[in-house]
Amino acid sequence: MTRVAAVDCGTNSIRLLVADCDPATGELVDLDRRMTIVRLGQGVDRTGRLAPEALERTFAACREYAAIIKEHGAEKLRFVATSASRDAENRDEFVRGVLDILGVEPEVITGDQEAEFSFTGATKELTGRADLARPYLVVDIGGGSTEFVVGEEHVRAARSVDVGCVRMTERHLVHGGEVSDPPAAERIAAMRADIEAALDLAEQTVPLREARTLVGLAGSVTSVSAIAQELPEYDSARIHHSRVSYDRVREITESLLRSTHAERAAIPSLHPGRVDVIGAGALVLLAIMERIGAEEVVVSEHDILDGIAWAVAQELR
């Protein structure tokens, strides 16, 4: 087993995985897996820059993660940065801060690279499952972008599009500096139109409708699963490889978009950092399911973070 560390820094959250990996057997054993909401992408869609307070929140999480990585004695760390830092004018400031704290430069990867990692992380342990037909469509709904990947054992086609729960919320649901609660019908319609346009773009590259199994990743999807199961608290073990029907996703999405901040905050399994953006994230998932005619989504807790860890382990072999 090879001990590695992986960090995935997205638009809404930064996550750490320290794991023992055996590429020969496909076994990955978690030693520490955690997530911190930092909202690195706060306002970046509007200003084109990473906000100073967003950078400081992110660097604080990096300092915490550095201590954990050192404690576990990981052989190698890989830090991958996604949508927000890819778009920002001042991303050099972000790169310098991460290098100072963790000793590695963040790899500001392309959307296609992001999709490749997501596919590997999500599907490696599904190989051989007779109840899940291939090809898979892996959908990673992030804060700033959504990745679509179709493949069997390997990626056949991939595309990243600029719709995510934070970007859609800031673009359509924020009014007067605050999230509309609940949003007006015309705001939801405008957000839906943006999502549909992004799906049109994705379909130019990725044969979405050829998929036989939809695998959903990241916090919006896992939160929908937790709500669907009416969990008293977030429970990764019960969420991982759960299945949520189309009808249940539609019901939850409609409910979230009708609710107030206080009502969403009262959902026991919902992370406080997702209260304002979960409605937009759920709508992205619903639109995808309707586009491809999916009867259900298979929810995975293993995603880009696991794909990064596998890549590090392969490098050390």
Secondary structure, DSSP 8 states (H G I E B T S, - for coil): -EEEEEEEE-SSEEEEEEEEEETTTTEEEEEEEEEEE--TTTTHHHHSS--HHHHHHHHHHHHHHHHHHHHHT-SEEEEEE-HHHHH-TTHHHHHHHHHHHHSS--EE--HHHHHHHHHHHHHGGGTT-TTS-SSEEEEEE-SS-EEEEEESSSEEEEEEES--HHHHIIIIIEETTEE-SS--HHHHHHHHHHHHHHHHHHHTTS-GGG-SEEEEESHHHHHHHHHHTT-SS--HHHHTT-EEEHHHHHHHHHHHHH--HHHHHT-TTS-GGGTTTHHHHHHHHHHHHHHHT-SEEEE-S-SHHHHHHHHHHHHH-
